[in-house]
């Protein structure tokens, strides 16, 4: 029985796996801000505090999340 081959190049799969932890951490942080902080502190500008307190994490996380989708 032959395994199904992917139509994507191997380098793309490897880069996807490298970006996955950053994108996941970014998504969890944004979800936390959208749900928990909004319930506890009222309406939020989602991503505003993250972008000002940890700008490098915000930029790399947003870029990683974007590259995960594209």
Biotite code that builds the C-alpha atoms (Angstrom):
import biotite.structure as struc

atoms = struc.array([
    struc.Atom([0.000, 0.000, 0.000], chain_id="A", res_id=1, res_name="UNK", atom_name="CA", element="C"),
    struc.Atom([1.446, 3.301, -1.058], chain_id="A", res_id=2, res_name="UNK", atom_name="CA", element="C"),
    struc.Atom([1.089, 6.372, 1.162], chain_id="A", res_id=3, res_name="UNK", atom_name="CA", element="C"),
    struc.Atom([-0.502, 9.435, -0.338], chain_id="A", res_id=4, res_name="UNK", atom_name="CA", element="C"),
    struc.Atom([2.059, 12.032, -1.361], chain_id="A", res_id=5, res_name="UNK", atom_name="CA", element="C"),
    struc.Atom([1.571, 15.669, -0.590], chain_id="A", res_id=6, res_name="UNK", atom_name="CA", element="C"),
    struc.Atom([1.306, 18.120, -3.454], chain_id="A", res_id=7, res_name="UNK", atom_name="CA", element="C"),
    struc.Atom([3.167, 20.716, -1.348], chain_id="A", res_id=8, res_name="UNK", atom_name="CA", element="C"),
    struc.Atom([6.959, 20.946, -1.367], chain_id="A", res_id=9, res_name="UNK", atom_name="CA", element="C"),
    struc.Atom([8.821, 19.652, 1.696], chain_id="A", res_id=10, res_name="UNK", atom_name="CA", element="C"),
    struc.Atom([10.279, 23.077, 2.562], chain_id="A", res_id=11, res_name="UNK", atom_name="CA", element="C"),
    struc.Atom([6.792, 24.497, 2.864], chain_id="A", res_id=12, res_name="UNK", atom_name="CA", element="C"),
    struc.Atom([5.793, 21.834, 5.373], chain_id="A", res_id=13, res_name="UNK", atom_name="CA", element="C"),
    struc.Atom([8.928, 22.448, 7.420], chain_id="A", res_id=14, res_name="UNK", atom_name="CA", element="C"),
    struc.Atom([8.412, 26.222, 7.453], chain_id="A", res_id=15, res_name="UNK", atom_name="CA", element="C"),
    struc.Atom([4.786, 25.692, 8.450], chain_id="A", res_id=16, res_name="UNK", atom_name="CA", element="C"),
    struc.Atom([5.929, 23.627, 11.440], chain_id="A", res_id=17, res_name="UNK", atom_name="CA", element="C"),
    struc.Atom([8.435, 26.341, 12.401], chain_id="A", res_id=18, res_name="UNK", atom_name="CA", element="C"),
    struc.Atom([5.786, 29.076, 12.353], chain_id="A", res_id=19, res_name="UNK", atom_name="CA", element="C"),
    struc.Atom([3.181, 26.988, 14.174], chain_id="A", res_id=20, res_name="UNK", atom_name="CA", element="C"),
    struc.Atom([4.300, 27.675, 17.796], chain_id="A", res_id=21, res_name="UNK", atom_name="CA", element="C"),
    struc.Atom([4.474, 31.450, 17.278], chain_id="A", res_id=22, res_name="UNK", atom_name="CA", element="C"),
    struc.Atom([1.140, 31.578, 15.490], chain_id="A", res_id=23, res_name="UNK", atom_name="CA", element="C"),
    struc.Atom([-0.515, 29.422, 18.138], chain_id="A", res_id=24, res_name="UNK", atom_name="CA", element="C"),
    struc.Atom([0.865, 31.531, 21.004], chain_id="A", res_id=25, res_name="UNK", atom_name="CA", element="C"),
    struc.Atom([-0.320, 34.698, 19.249], chain_id="A", res_id=26, res_name="UNK", atom_name="CA", element="C"),
    struc.Atom([-3.799, 33.275, 18.643], chain_id="A", res_id=27, res_name="UNK", atom_name="CA", element="C"),
    struc.Atom([-4.135, 32.146, 22.270], chain_id="A", res_id=28, res_name="UNK", atom_name="CA", element="C"),
    struc.Atom([-3.065, 35.584, 23.550], chain_id="A", res_id=29, res_name="UNK", atom_name="CA", element="C"),
    struc.Atom([-5.550, 37.394, 21.308], chain_id="A", res_id=30, res_name="UNK", atom_name="CA", element="C"),
    struc.Atom([-8.341, 34.969, 22.284], chain_id="A", res_id=31, res_name="UNK", atom_name="CA", element="C"),
    struc.Atom([-7.502, 35.578, 25.974], chain_id="A", res_id=32, res_name="UNK", atom_name="CA", element="C"),
    struc.Atom([-7.748, 39.324, 25.454], chain_id="A", res_id=33, res_name="UNK", atom_name="CA", element="C"),
    struc.Atom([-11.011, 39.020, 23.486], chain_id="A", res_id=34, res_name="UNK", atom_name="CA", element="C"),
    struc.Atom([-12.766, 36.842, 26.064], chain_id="A", res_id=35, res_name="UNK", atom_name="CA", element="C"),
    struc.Atom([-11.389, 36.982, 29.604], chain_id="A", res_id=36, res_name="UNK", atom_name="CA", element="C"),
    struc.Atom([-10.253, 40.608, 29.654], chain_id="A", res_id=37, res_name="UNK", atom_name="CA", element="C"),
    struc.Atom([-13.446, 41.776, 27.984], chain_id="A", res_id=38, res_name="UNK", atom_name="CA", element="C"),
    struc.Atom([-15.544, 39.983, 30.618], chain_id="A", res_id=39, res_name="UNK", atom_name="CA", element="C"),
    struc.Atom([-13.422, 41.299, 33.503], chain_id="A", res_id=40, res_name="UNK", atom_name="CA", element="C"),
    struc.Atom([-12.446, 44.794, 32.313], chain_id="A", res_id=41, res_name="UNK", atom_name="CA", element="C"),
    struc.Atom([-15.096, 45.725, 29.761], chain_id="A", res_id=42, res_name="UNK", atom_name="CA", element="C"),
    struc.Atom([-14.654, 46.454, 26.050], chain_id="A", res_id=43, res_name="UNK", atom_name="CA", element="C"),
    struc.Atom([-11.083, 46.137, 24.785], chain_id="A", res_id=44, res_name="UNK", atom_name="CA", element="C"),
    struc.Atom([-9.068, 47.325, 21.814], chain_id="A", res_id=45, res_name="UNK", atom_name="CA", element="C"),
    struc.Atom([-7.966, 43.784, 20.988], chain_id="A", res_id=46, res_name="UNK", atom_name="CA", element="C"),
    struc.Atom([-4.231, 43.581, 20.378], chain_id="A", res_id=47, res_name="UNK", atom_name="CA", element="C"),
    struc.Atom([-3.572, 47.143, 21.583], chain_id="A", res_id=48, res_name="UNK", atom_name="CA", element="C"),
    struc.Atom([-1.951, 46.190, 24.881], chain_id="A", res_id=49, res_name="UNK", atom_name="CA", element="C"),
    struc.Atom([-0.069, 43.301, 23.274], chain_id="A", res_id=50, res_name="UNK", atom_name="CA", element="C"),
    struc.Atom([1.268, 45.569, 20.550], chain_id="A", res_id=51, res_name="UNK", atom_name="CA", element="C"),
    struc.Atom([2.479, 48.166, 23.043], chain_id="A", res_id=52, res_name="UNK", atom_name="CA", element="C"),
    struc.Atom([3.829, 45.920, 25.795], chain_id="A", res_id=53, res_name="UNK", atom_name="CA", element="C"),
    struc.Atom([5.414, 43.218, 23.577], chain_id="A", res_id=54, res_name="UNK", atom_name="CA", element="C"),
    struc.Atom([5.774, 44.708, 20.074], chain_id="A", res_id=55, res_name="UNK", atom_name="CA", element="C"),
    struc.Atom([8.271, 42.102, 18.820], chain_id="A", res_id=56, res_name="UNK", atom_name="CA", element="C"),
    struc.Atom([5.971, 39.245, 19.864], chain_id="A", res_id=57, res_name="UNK", atom_name="CA", element="C"),
    struc.Atom([3.025, 41.050, 18.269], chain_id="A", res_id=58, res_name="UNK", atom_name="CA", element="C"),
    struc.Atom([4.815, 41.534, 14.944], chain_id="A", res_id=59, res_name="UNK", atom_name="CA", element="C"),
    struc.Atom([6.257, 38.022, 14.734], chain_id="A", res_id=60, res_name="UNK", atom_name="CA", element="C"),
    struc.Atom([2.998, 36.468, 15.935], chain_id="A", res_id=61, res_name="UNK", atom_name="CA", element="C"),
    struc.Atom([0.881, 38.384, 13.453], chain_id="A", res_id=62, res_name="UNK", atom_name="CA", element="C"),
    struc.Atom([3.292, 37.541, 10.629], chain_id="A", res_id=63, res_name="UNK", atom_name="CA", element="C"),
    struc.Atom([3.392, 33.869, 11.639], chain_id="A", res_id=64, res_name="UNK", atom_name="CA", element="C"),
    struc.Atom([-0.405, 33.685, 11.864], chain_id="A", res_id=65, res_name="UNK", atom_name="CA", element="C"),
    struc.Atom([-0.684, 35.290, 8.432], chain_id="A", res_id=66, res_name="UNK", atom_name="CA", element="C"),
    struc.Atom([1.849, 32.875, 6.918], chain_id="A", res_id=67, res_name="UNK", atom_name="CA", element="C"),
    struc.Atom([-0.002, 29.919, 8.445], chain_id="A", res_id=68, res_name="UNK", atom_name="CA", element="C"),
    struc.Atom([-3.119, 30.880, 6.503], chain_id="A", res_id=69, res_name="UNK", atom_name="CA", element="C"),
    struc.Atom([-1.410, 31.788, 3.234], chain_id="A", res_id=70, res_name="UNK", atom_name="CA", element="C"),
])
